[in-house]
């Protein structure tokens, strides 16, 4: 039996991809959120009525960091699967869903567009599901790594919807009448 690559070469390929993709995806997520002013400390967001299921703010940084690491590992498994049928489609769908993921924070937190944020995250739900199906055909372990991400994005969709229902006047608002302006000396 002729092998194209030994098991050690395949592991090395995965490790090279992981060493690049895990930090790149995690950094992209961090920068998207940071540039948008996501989370507490954003006067517009602080002035919003929070849904009852809104978790403690620290939860988001922890969960997203873990999810971005898992996403990077999933993509590394796919990228290392050279010659696998469906690999190109899986990578394309992954990139498209990641673009939607990174677009949500600037739209929701930066532009204060709760409705447009809901549209983006709804599209993200569909794209993550399609990505998981495509990835499953290439590497099942890579698809399993994306399941917690799907669960969290579905939860975030419910949160986005509840923010819209609880704060209809804040959708697209430049600021909130309850917001406090912070001045640092």
Secondary structure, DSSP 8 states (H G I E B T S, - for coil): ---SS-HHHHHHHHHHHHHHHHHHHHHHHHHHHHHHT-STT-HHHHTS---TT---THHHHHHHHHHHHHHHHHHHHHHT-TT-TTHHHHHHHHHHHHHHHHHHHIIIIIS--HHHHHHHHHHHHHHHHHHHHHHHHH-HHHHHHHHHHHHHHHHHHHHHHHHHHHTGGGTT-SS-TT-------
